[in-house]
Amino acid sequence: MSSQPTGGVLVVDFGAQYAQLIARRVREAGVYSEIVPPSITPADVIARGPAGIILSGGPASVNVAGAPRIDPALYGLGVPVLGICYGAQLMADQLGGAVGRNARGEYGRTALAVQSGGGELLKGLPAEHPVWMSHFDAVVAAPSGAVVTAATADSPVAAFELSDRTLFAVQFHPEVVHSPHGQEVIERFLTVCCGGWRTWTTGSIVNAAVDEVRARVGPGRAICGLSGGVDSAVAAVLVHRAIGDRLTCVFVDTGLMRQGEGAQVSETFRRHLGIELVEVDAADRFLAALEGVTEPEAKRKAIGEVFVRTFEQARDQVAAGRGDPARFLVQGTLYPDVIESGTAHAAVIKSHHNVGGLPGDMDFELVEPLRLLFKDEVRAVGAELGLPDEIVWRQPFPGPGLAVRIIGEVTRDKLETLRRADAVVIEELRSAGLEREIWQSFAVLPDIRTVGVMGDERTYGRAVVVRAVTGADAMTADWARLPHDVLEAISSKLINEVPGVNRVVYDITSKPPGTIEWE
C-alpha cells in the first residue's frame, strides 16, 4: 500500500487536520490517494504519474514569510490541480492573483452562490447551497484569465478556475460533511477534470497490504498487540494471511479497560480468528507507571513505554523453544493516529500511544498494515476478510483506555467508578437502539467534586460527563442529538447506581474545536 497506483491523486499537505480527510473522500470515490509534502518536486510528480493533485487547506497565510509553498512549475505539468482553502489562496497568489482580507473572515456554514454556470467543477450544482468555510485570508482577485465560478456575501472570489490549464480552486471545504454537495465537487474533479481511475477497492487494499507485509517481514516472526477492537483485529488477520503461524497475538490486560472487556476480547478472538493468542496481565505495571501522573501527554507516553516493554517480555515468552524471537511488532495504527501525533506540517494534537508515545529505544521493527487507512476503510476491509459484526462494528476505544477518560491522576477507585459509569452509558444507548447510530459513546470522569443533595443530605461527590458523537471517521465529529428521555435514563442510572456520583453533564462540543476524547 506504500506504492501509488498510476492514476491516483496526490494530496499536498499544508498542515490542515483535514488533509487526511481529503484523501479519504478521494478514496470514497474509488480513486487511490496519497499524502505528500509541499516540497514534492515536478520530477517526483512525473515519476508518480498521478491523475490529479489536490492542495489542502492549512493554518498559514500566503502573505507571511515562511508559509509553505509548492514549486510553481507543478501548475504547468498538465496534471489537473484543485486548490482548497489555503491551497486556493496559494494557487491564486502564485498565478498572479491577490490574497488579502475581506471585511471579515468566514467560519462555519456559509451560503455559496454559483456563477458563470459553475464552470467545469461546479457545473450542475444548485445555484445557491451551503458550504463550510474556515478562513480569514481570502482570494480578493482571481489570476488573469481565470473565471470566477462562485461567491459568498463576504468572498467575491469563493471559487475560480482556469479550465484550459485544468486548474481549479475553491475557498470552501468540500471534504467535510457540512458541505452537503462537497463530495459531488470532489468526484467531478476526479472524473470530469482528471479522468481518475476507480480502482481503489477493499479487495485491492487487502491484496496490497498482504503483499507489503510479506515483503517487509520476509521469513521473520511477528507479534501483534491485540486490543479487541477492529483496528488490531483487522491488522492481525491481514498479517496472518501474509505470514501464517509466524504471527502470535498478544493481548495485554492493562487494567485500563472497560467493564468485562478482558474476558470478552479473549473469548471473541479465540472463537472467531483462530490465531495463537498469549494473554498478559499487566494491570499493576500500568497503574504503577501512572502513579502521580496528571498531564495528558505524559500519561500517553508512560502507557506507550509500558506497552512496548510488555511486548518485549511477551516476545521472549513466545520465542521459548521456537528459535529466533519475533523482530516485528504489528499495530493497528490508522491515519488519524498518525496525523494527530504530528507531521512535518501539522501540529501535535495528542501523541497516540502507538505513534508519538513509543519509546525511542524500542527493540522492534513496526509493521502497520492499516497506517494509510481511515476507520471506515478498516471496517470495510474487516468485512472483506470475514470478521464478525461484533468486531467490525465495535465502537472505537483508545489504546490508552480509560486513562484518557480520567482527568487527573489515574487510581483504582477512579477506574472502578468510570467503568461502572461507562457501562451505564453503553447499556442505555443499546437499549434505546442507538448504538449503531453513534460513532463513539462513553463516560468521562473529570477531576472535580460537586455539591449535591441526596436523601435531604448534602453530598460532595463526583460529576460524570457523558460524551456521544456521530461521524464516519475520527477526523471530524458532531455531538449526538440524543433524545431527552435517553439522557434522563442515563442520568438517573448514573446517580442512583454508581456510588459517589451526584451530577451528570452532557458534552455538546463538536470536533473541531474539541477532540472526541477529553485527553
Secondary structure, 3 states (H helix, E strand, C coil): CCCCCCCCEEEECCCCCCHHHHHHHHHHCCCCEEEECCCCCHHHHHHHCCCEEEECCCCCCCCCCCCCCCCHHHHHCCCCEEEECHHHHHHHHHCCCEEEEEEEEEEEEEEEEECHHHCCCCCCCCCEEEEEEEEEEEEEECCCCCEEEEECCCCCCCEEEEHHHCEEEECCCCCCCCCCCHHHHHHHHHHHHCCCCCCCCHHHHHHHHHHHHHHHHCCCCEEEEECCCHHHHHHHHHHHHHHHHHEEEEEEECCCCCCCHHHHHHHHHHHHCCCCEEEEECHHHHHHHHCCCCCHHHHHHHHHHHHHHHHHHHHHHHHCCCCCCCCEEECCCCHHHHHHCCCCCCCCCCCCCCCCCCCCCCCCEEECCCCCCCHHHHHHHHHHCCCCHHHHCCCCCCCCHHHHHECCCCCHHHHHHHHHHHHHHHHHHHHCCCHHHCCEEEEEECCCEEEEEECCEEEEEEEEEEEEEECCCCCCEEECCCCHHHHHHHHHHHHHHCCCEEEEEECCCCECCCCCCCC
